[in-house]
Amino acid sequence: MSSRLKTGGRKAGTPNKTTAEVREMLSAVVCAELDSLQDTLSTMSPAERLNIVIRLIPYVLPKPLQKFESEQEPALQIQIKRAAPLETNLPGRLAEMLKPRLKQ
C-alpha cells in the first residue's frame, strides 16, 4: 500500500453521476411498466398474480420491527387450501401506490 496522500478523484460524499443516471433511467422504465401493470396482471393466472403482488408488497408496506428473541411469539403457520380471487382493481391500486415512491 502506498504511503502517499490522496490528491485527486471525487471527494467523499460526492454522488456518482453514472449511478444517478442509471437510477433515473430505471425509474422511467418502471413508471412506464406501472402504467401497463393492470393489463399485464389481468393476463396472468391467479397464482402468478398472487406471486407478483407478494413480491410488490415490501415496496409499499414497511416491514415490522423485529422483537427481541425472549418476546417473540411462536411461529404462526397458515395453510391456504384455495386462493380467493384477487380484487379486480388491485393491480391498478398497487400501481398508483408505487408511482410516488419511484419518482423520489
C-alpha positions in Angstrom: 0.0 0.0 0.0 1.3 3.5 -0.9 2.0 6.0 1.9 1.2 9.0 -0.4 -1.8 11.2 0.3 -4.8 11.1 -1.9 -4.7 14.2 -4.2 -7.3 13.6 -6.9 -10.6 12.0 -7.6 -14.0 12.6 -6.2 -14.4 14.0 -2.7 -16.1 11.8 -0.1 -19.9 12.1 -0.3 -19.9 13.3 -3.9 -22.6 11.3 -5.8 -21.6 9.2 -8.7 -23.1 10.6 -11.9 -23.4 7.2 -13.6 -25.3 5.7 -10.7 -27.7 8.7 -10.7 -28.2 8.4 -14.4 -28.9 4.7 -14.2 -31.4 5.2 -11.4 -33.2 7.8 -13.4 -33.4 5.6 -16.5 -34.6 2.6 -14.4 -37.2 4.8 -12.7 -38.6 5.9 -16.1 -38.8 2.2 -17.2 -40.5 1.1 -14.1 -43.0 4.0 -14.3 -43.8 3.1 -17.8 -44.4 -0.5 -16.8 -46.7 0.5 -13.9 -49.0 2.1 -16.4 -49.5 -1.3 -18.1 -49.3 -3.4 -14.9 -53.1 -3.9 -14.6 -53.3 -5.2 -18.2 -50.3 -7.4 -17.7 -51.6 -8.9 -14.5 -55.1 -9.5 -16.0 -53.5 -11.9 -18.5 -51.9 -14.0 -15.7 -53.3 -16.9 -13.8 -54.4 -16.2 -10.2 -51.3 -17.9 -8.8 -49.0 -15.8 -10.9 -50.9 -12.6 -9.9 -50.6 -13.5 -6.2 -46.9 -14.2 -6.6 -46.4 -10.7 -8.2 -48.5 -9.0 -5.6 -46.5 -10.7 -2.8 -43.2 -9.5 -4.4 -44.5 -5.9 -4.6 -45.8 -5.7 -1.1 -42.4 -4.9 0.5 -42.1 -1.8 -1.7 -45.5 -0.5 -0.4 -45.8 -1.6 3.2 -43.0 -1.2 5.7 -41.6 -4.4 7.3 -42.5 -4.8 11.0 -39.7 -4.3 13.6 -38.1 -7.5 14.9 -38.9 -8.3 18.6 -36.3 -9.5 21.0 -35.9 -13.2 21.0 -37.4 -13.5 24.5 -40.5 -11.6 23.4 -41.1 -13.5 20.1 -44.3 -15.3 19.7 -44.3 -18.9 18.5 -44.2 -19.2 14.7 -47.6 -18.9 13.0 -48.4 -21.5 10.4 -51.0 -20.7 7.7 -52.3 -23.2 5.3 -54.2 -22.0 2.2 -56.3 -24.6 0.6 -57.8 -22.5 -2.1 -56.7 -19.0 -3.2 -59.6 -16.4 -3.3 -59.9 -14.4 -6.5 -58.0 -11.1 -6.4 -59.8 -7.9 -6.3 -60.2 -6.8 -9.9 -58.8 -3.3 -9.4 -55.9 -4.4 -7.1 -53.2 -4.1 -9.8 -54.3 -0.5 -10.6 -54.3 0.4 -6.9 -50.9 -1.1 -6.5 -49.6 0.9 -9.5 -50.9 4.1 -8.1 -49.3 3.4 -4.7 -45.9 2.6 -6.2 -45.7 5.6 -8.6 -44.9 8.3 -6.0 -42.2 6.1 -4.4 -40.5 5.7 -7.8 -40.5 9.4 -8.6 -38.5 10.2 -5.4 
